[in-house]
Amino acid sequence: MNHRFTFRYNCRKLCSYAAVVVLMTTLLPGAPSAVKAAAEHRAEAGWSEPGKVPAADNPITEGRAEGQPVKPARSRVAIIIDDFGNGMRGTDEMFALPVKITAAVMPFLSTTEQDAKRAHERGYDVLVHLPMEPRQGKPEWLGPGAVLTSMSDAEVRQRVEAALDNVPYAIGINNHMGSKVTGDERVMRIVLTVCRERGLFFVDSHTNYRSVAGRMARELGLPPVENHIFLDDVHSAGHVLKQMRLVKEKALDDEFCVTIGHVGIQGKETAAGIRSGIAELKDHVDFVGISELVKDEWKWNAQLRLP
């Protein structure tokens, strides 16, 4: 009985609404067109709903779906320069570049502390450029304090902690060589655990395409940061400029790019190519330190914890 009553009541309501609409249409023939005109006016002005700011004038909602995070105004590039710490050729030229770079400094070398301090004083991020065992290559290329897969857990931890203690102002680690270590889950777990304990992050230089670093970083709650493009895999300023153009494409497609160059035998040529690339890219991307990129892209806000 109650269901039948409710049904009849709803029918009467619908009929009443319909009668009102018919009456308004008959007595006020201009009403539907007025409503339509108002809607069209809002559409032309870019308004999605009455009372809302036109989408074209709203910097928060423009170009994104509702609920999506606000995107940075421009794509960003983080340039990491490896192999600081031994007074290598191109050091002065890299520090003279007109944009922010990130200095990856090798531990236990003649200018380790000097280069780290110099970078920090310029407002640059500092990474420990940690020597790690490669699949191929001469052991002497590694430098002192290298992490090897033959080491015990305690030895690996001791090497990582000693390197961090030797490079002042370091906010993270990236690997020098290391194609064998970055594919070894046991050793990488120790390296990444030390990073987590100290509030650091690890940048996988990507010398091994089978690297486990990114996956394990996620498992341990760290940002999975990795290099996208090597600038100087061929040692000429012209090639570096060509690579910088690839950096631009990557950054514009994906909103950011991490790229790596080196000081060393061809360090001046690499610096010259980077400088030319900066001139071409500066109107299209912003150059940032790796910490800024990691904070924004992976919401990384850990504080450094000294031992």
Salt bridges, closest charged atoms under 4 A:
GLU49 OE2 - LYS52 NZ 3.80
ASP82 OD2 - HIS129 NE2 3.64
ASP82 OD2 - HIS262 NE2 3.61
ASP83 OD1 - HIS129 NE2 3.08
ASP83 OD1 - HIS176 ND1 3.44
ASP92 OD1 - ARG118 NH1 2.93
GLU93 OE2 - LYS268 NZ 3.88
GLU133 OE2 - LYS180 NZ 3.49
ASP153 OD1 - ARG186 NH1 2.53
GLU161 OE2 - ARG157 NH1 2.92
ASP165 OD1 - ARG198 NH1 2.97
GLU185 OE2 - ARG215 NH2 2.50
GLU197 OE1 - ARG157 NH1 2.93
GLU219 OE1 - ARG189 NH2 3.54
GLU219 OE2 - ARG215 NH1 2.97
GLU226 OE1 - HIS206 NE2 3.31
ASP232 OD1 - HIS262 ND1 2.94
ASP233 OD1 - HIS239 NE2 2.72
ASP254 OD2 - LYS250 NZ 2.66
GLU255 OE2 - LYS71 NZ 3.67
GLU269 OE1 - ARG89 NH1 2.83
GLU280 OE2 - ARG245 NH2 2.75
ASP286 OD1 - ARG74 NH2 2.67
ASP296 OD2 - ARG76 NH1 2.52
GLU297 OE2 - ARG76 NH2 2.95
